[in-house]
Every structure is written in structure tokens, then in C-alpha cells.
Amino acid sequence: TIETWIKPDATQLDPARIVSHGPPTYSAYLSGPPPTDYGAPTNGNEVYLKIEGSGPYNYTVGSATFTNGEGTTYHYATAQAPAEDFGGADWVHLAGTYDGSKWRLYRNGLEIASSADAVGALPVINGDWAIGSIGNGWENTYAGGLDETAIYDKALSASQIASHYLTGKAGTTALTISRNGN
């Protein structure tokens, strides 16, 4: 599960990564942006929560495999984002999960999309986590406010996500988070 509160600016890049794990960062990229002849890394995986499109926008949660010379394979759930989410004064709670058979996307505590898929969150070797950009931090930047980002090693239930939304919105539900294992 990837979960966060956003207050997006009116204009976003396409795509704009809200939270991303990966793709791998190669040594040529460590001192700055990738060389212009390379573009994005060509081999590796990514797990993401992002905004896509140039208006209207979509919210998307999923994972992707970049394979040199063969293109990109995506596994995801997506839904059109309400226009009032962009450039306004209100915060929006987003959460994306993979439960072993479906990608699910939630907005303000309610499921807005699901997609059956045999592939969930892919392993990301040598890839960083990033909030507000692609996992290595050099592109696909998100514009706006971000708060209370959380990453879980399991799919939260619909009722847990609704509870987190209500807690953040109204402060009416007790929330306990504990670390388990590594």
C-alpha cells in the first residue's frame, strides 16, 4: 500500500510521480540528471502512485518493467481525477494497494478503481524511494503539497483506508501504526 495526502497545483507534468520506488539508479546518474542520449533507465522495475495526463488528469497506482529494446510493461489501476482536486484549497487522500489479485485505487477513503492483474508490486533492485518525483529524484516531478505519506508491506483493507482518511479529515478515529519485522 502507498498512501498519502496531496494538494496538487493546477498544472502537473505528464506523468507526475507522487510516490515512486525505482527505477534503478545507474552510476552515470549519481552526479545529476541522466545524460540526454539515455533518457530514462532502460532496464528495471518501478512501483508508483502518480498523476497522468495533461488535463483531465488520472490518478494511477501500479508497477512497471522497463526492458531495453522491448518497451515497458505496466500493471495498474487508474481513474479520472476530479478537476476540483487541482489548484484548490482542499487536501485529497490517495491510497493504492495490490492484494494479490487486484490493484485498487482509493480517493478520500472510497475505492475509485480496481483492475485484476496477476502481477503486483515488482521488486526494485538498486532503486530509491522518492516522494514527489521518480525514484531517483531527477524527473517526473509532482507540483503541490504532500503530507503524511506512508508505505506498507501489505494491502490495507478498504475499512483501514477509510479509517485513515477519516482520521486525517476529522481526527475522529484512533490510529495505531506499528513496525513488524525488518
Phi, psi and chi 1 to 4 in degrees:
 res  aa     phi    psi   chi1   chi2   chi3   chi4
   1 THR       -  134.6  -60.2      -      -      -
   2 ILE  -116.5  129.8  -59.2  172.1      -      -
   3 GLU  -138.6  140.6  173.1 -177.8   47.0      -
   4 THR  -164.7  163.8 -165.8      -      -      -
   5 TRP  -105.7  135.5  -74.0   86.3      -      -
   6 ILE  -129.6  151.4   63.7  169.6      -      -
   7 LYS  -133.9   82.2 -172.5  163.1   66.6  167.9
   8 PRO   -72.2  142.4   18.2  -21.5      -      -
   9 ASP   -63.8  166.4  -69.7   -8.5      -      -
  10 ALA   -63.8  -31.2      -      -      -      -
  11 THR  -117.8  133.8  -56.2      -      -      -
  12 GLN  -126.9  153.9  -62.4  -67.5  -38.6      -
  13 LEU   -70.1  164.2  -66.4  176.2      -      -
  14 ASP  -122.9  105.4  179.8   21.5      -      -
  15 PRO   -87.9  164.7   32.2  -34.7      -      -
  16 ALA  -120.1  113.8      -      -      -      -
  17 ARG   -78.7  124.6  -59.9  -60.7 -158.2  -75.8
  18 ILE   -83.8  -51.5  -61.4  166.8      -      -
  19 VAL  -138.8  137.8 -180.0      -      -      -
  20 SER  -145.8  139.9  176.7      -      -      -
  21 HIS  -118.1  109.0 -176.3 -151.2      -      -
  22 GLY    96.7 -176.3      -      -      -      -
  23 PRO   -69.8  175.6   28.6  -33.2      -      -
  24 PRO   -56.1  146.5  -19.5   28.6      -      -
  25 THR   -99.5  120.3  -58.4      -      -      -
  26 TYR   -88.8  155.1  -59.7  102.7      -      -
  27 SER   -57.6  -30.1   61.1      -      -      -
  28 ALA   -65.2  -17.2      -      -      -      -
  29 TYR   -96.5   -8.9  -63.2   -0.2      -      -
  30 LEU   -64.3  -28.1  -67.1  178.3      -      -
  31 SER   -93.6    3.2   62.4      -      -      -
  32 GLY   160.4 -161.2      -      -      -      -
  33 PRO   -61.1  158.4  -19.2   29.7      -      -
  34 PRO   -66.9  153.5   26.5  -34.5      -      -
  35 PRO   -57.6  145.0  -18.9   28.2      -      -
  36 THR   -65.4  -22.5   56.1      -      -      -
  37 ASP   -82.1   -8.7   59.4  -25.3      -      -
  38 TYR   -95.6  -38.5  -76.3   11.4      -      -
  39 GLY    66.3 -146.5      -      -      -      -
  40 ALA   -72.7  156.4      -      -      -      -
  41 PRO   -54.2  145.1  -25.6   34.2      -      -
  42 THR  -101.7   -7.0   56.3      -      -      -
  43 ASN  -138.8  130.6  -70.8  -63.1      -      -
  44 GLY   140.8  176.9      -      -      -      -
  45 ASN  -115.1  162.6  -63.3  -30.8      -      -
  46 GLU  -147.9  145.7  178.8 -170.1   10.5      -
  47 VAL  -121.3  136.1  179.0      -      -      -
  48 TYR  -151.2  159.0   53.0   79.4      -      -
  49 LEU  -127.1  120.6 -179.8   61.3      -      -
  50 LYS  -147.3  170.0   64.2 -176.1  176.7  180.0
  51 ILE  -110.4  133.5  -63.0  169.6      -      -
  52 GLU  -124.7  157.1  -64.6 -179.8  -62.9      -
  53 GLY    99.1  173.9      -      -      -      -
  54 SER  -119.5   19.3   56.6      -      -      -
  55 GLY   100.5  112.0      -      -      -      -
  56 PRO   -69.6  155.4   22.9  -29.2      -      -
  57 TYR   -97.0  157.7  -64.6  112.7      -      -
  58 ASN  -119.5  145.0  -71.1  -25.6      -      -
  59 TYR   -92.8  138.7  -65.9  131.2      -      -
  60 THR  -140.9  137.2  -56.0      -      -      -
  61 VAL  -124.0  140.9   62.7      -      -      -
  62 GLY   168.8 -161.4      -      -      -      -
  63 SER  -142.6  159.9   60.5      -      -      -
  64 ALA  -142.9  150.2      -      -      -      -
  65 THR  -117.2  122.6  -61.1      -      -      -
  66 PHE   -97.0  123.3  -53.3   97.8      -      -
  67 THR  -125.6  119.3  -52.9      -      -      -
  68 ASN   -51.7  123.4 -171.7   23.3      -      -
  69 GLY    80.6  -10.1      -      -      -      -
  70 GLU  -116.7   -5.9  -63.7  177.1   23.0      -
  71 GLY    94.0 -160.9      -      -      -      -
  72 THR  -122.4  137.3  -55.6      -      -      -
  73 THR  -109.2  127.5  -55.8      -      -      -
  74 TYR  -112.4  147.5  -64.6   95.4      -      -
  75 HIS  -135.2  119.6  -52.2  -83.2      -      -
  76 TYR  -167.1  170.7   62.6   91.1      -      -
  77 ALA  -126.4  141.7      -      -      -      -
  78 THR  -143.4  153.0 -170.1      -      -      -
  79 ALA  -151.1  148.6      -      -      -      -
  80 GLN   -66.2  134.2 -173.1  168.8  -19.0      -
  81 ALA   -86.3  137.5      -      -      -      -
  82 PRO   -60.9  136.9  -22.2   33.1      -      -
  83 ALA   -57.6  -33.0      -      -      -      -
  84 GLU   -69.3  -10.5   63.7  -93.3   16.3      -
  85 ASP   -70.8  -18.2  -74.3    4.6      -      -
  86 PHE  -107.8  122.7  -62.5   85.2      -      -
  87 GLY    82.0    5.4      -      -      -      -
  88 GLY   -94.9 -172.9      -      -      -      -
  89 ALA   -96.4  -10.7      -      -      -      -
  90 ASP   -90.6  145.0  -66.7  -28.3      -      -
  91 TRP   -85.4  148.4  -74.3   86.4      -      -
  92 VAL  -121.7  132.3  176.5      -      -      -
  93 HIS   -93.8  122.7 -179.5 -102.2      -      -
  94 LEU  -118.6  143.0  -70.5 -179.7      -      -
  95 ALA  -146.4  141.8      -      -      -      -
  96 GLY  -130.7  138.3      -      -      -      -
  97 THR  -134.6  161.0   67.4      -      -      -
  98 TYR  -131.0  122.2 -179.8   75.5      -      -
  99 ASP  -104.6   13.9   63.8    9.0      -      -
 100 GLY   103.2  -17.1      -      -      -      -
 101 SER  -141.5  -19.7   63.4      -      -      -
 102 LYS  -141.4  140.8  -75.7 -172.9  176.7 -178.2
 103 TRP   -82.4  137.7  -76.1   99.4      -      -
 104 ARG  -132.5  141.3  -63.0  178.9 -170.0  -85.6
 105 LEU  -124.3  132.3 -177.8   60.9      -      -
 106 TYR  -122.5  141.3  -61.2   83.3      -      -
 107 ARG  -129.5  125.4  178.5 -172.4  171.8  -87.4
 108 ASN    49.2   45.3  -70.8  -15.1      -      -
 109 GLY    83.9   -4.2      -      -      -      -
 110 LEU  -116.3  139.4  -59.4  173.9      -      -
 111 GLU   -68.8  128.3 -175.6  176.6  -51.8      -
 112 ILE  -113.9  -11.6   59.1  171.2      -      -
 113 ALA  -162.1  150.4      -      -      -      -
 114 SER  -149.1  153.9   67.5      -      -      -
 115 SER  -149.7  121.3  178.1      -      -      -
 116 ALA   -67.2  134.9      -      -      -      -
 117 ASP  -160.8  138.2 -159.3  -43.7      -      -
 118 ALA   -78.7  -11.0      -      -      -      -
 119 VAL  -111.7  127.2  177.9      -      -      -
 120 GLY  -106.5 -140.1      -      -      -      -
 121 ALA   -68.8  116.4      -      -      -      -
 122 LEU   -79.0  149.4  -64.8  164.4      -      -
 123 PRO   -66.7  140.3   21.8  -28.4      -      -
 124 VAL  -119.2  107.8  178.0      -      -      -
 125 ILE   -91.4  130.5  -51.7  -58.8      -      -
 126 ASN    59.4   29.4  -62.3  -38.1      -      -
 127 GLY  -113.0  145.6      -      -      -      -
 128 ASP   -95.8  160.4  -64.6  -35.7      -      -
 129 TRP   -89.2  146.5  -79.3   97.0      -      -
 130 ALA  -145.3  147.1      -      -      -      -
 131 ILE  -113.2  118.8  -61.9  172.1      -      -
 132 GLY    93.7    8.0      -      -      -      -
 133 SER  -165.1  177.7   73.8      -      -      -
 134 ILE   -63.1  158.6 -158.7  163.4      -      -
 135 GLY   -54.6  -23.4      -      -      -      -
 136 ASN   -99.9    3.3   47.4   25.9      -      -
 137 GLY    82.8    4.4      -      -      -      -
 138 TRP  -105.2   -2.5   50.4  -99.5      -      -
 139 GLU  -159.9  178.4   70.3  175.6    1.3      -
 140 ASN    56.7   44.9  -60.9  145.9      -      -
 141 THR   -73.5  144.1   54.1      -      -      -
 142 TYR   -91.3  143.7  160.5   82.8      -      -
 143 ALA  -115.1  118.9      -      -      -      -
 144 GLY   141.2 -170.6      -      -      -      -
 145 GLY   -87.8  145.5      -      -      -      -
 146 LEU  -134.5  140.3  -75.7  160.4      -      -
 147 ASP  -153.7  150.9 -163.5   19.6      -      -
 148 GLU    55.3   43.4  -55.9  -61.1  -38.4      -
 149 THR   -72.6  135.4  -61.2      -      -      -
 150 ALA  -138.9  143.8      -      -      -      -
 151 ILE  -127.0  128.9  -58.9  161.0      -      -
 152 TYR  -118.5  154.2  -58.0   85.6      -      -
 153 ASP   -93.4   19.4   63.8   -6.8      -      -
 154 LYS  -152.1  166.4   62.9 -178.0  179.4  179.7
 155 ALA   -83.2  118.3      -      -      -      -
 156 LEU   -69.4  149.9  -64.1 -180.0      -      -
 157 SER   -76.4  163.8   68.8      -      -      -
 158 ALA   -58.4  -38.3      -      -      -      -
 159 SER   -70.6  -34.9   63.0      -      -      -
 160 GLN   -65.3  -42.9  -71.3  171.8  -51.7      -
 161 ILE   -65.0  -42.5  -70.0  170.0      -      -
 162 ALA   -60.8  -40.4      -      -      -      -
 163 SER   -63.9  -42.0  176.0      -      -      -
 164 HIS   -62.9  -41.5  -69.7 -167.4      -      -
 165 TYR   -61.7  -48.8  165.3   70.0      -      -
 166 LEU   -63.3  -37.5  -68.2  172.4      -      -
 167 THR   -61.8  -45.2  -61.5      -      -      -
 168 GLY   -69.8  -35.5      -      -      -      -
 169 LYS   -78.2  -45.7 -170.7   71.5  173.4  170.0
 170 ALA  -122.3  -12.4      -      -      -      -
 171 GLY    67.5   29.3      -      -      -      -
 172 THR   -97.4  -10.9   59.5      -      -      -
 173 THR  -118.8  133.9  -54.3      -      -      -
 174 ALA   -71.7  135.9      -      -      -      -
 175 LEU  -124.6  125.7  175.1   64.5      -      -
 176 THR  -120.0  127.2  -57.6      -      -      -
 177 ILE  -120.1  127.5  -60.6  173.1      -      -
 178 SER  -131.6  147.6   61.2      -      -      -
 179 ARG   -86.8  138.4 -175.4  175.8  174.8  142.4
 180 ASN  -128.2  120.2 -175.3    0.4      -      -
 181 GLY    78.2 -145.4      -      -      -      -
 182 ASN   -75.4      -  -67.2  -24.9      -      -
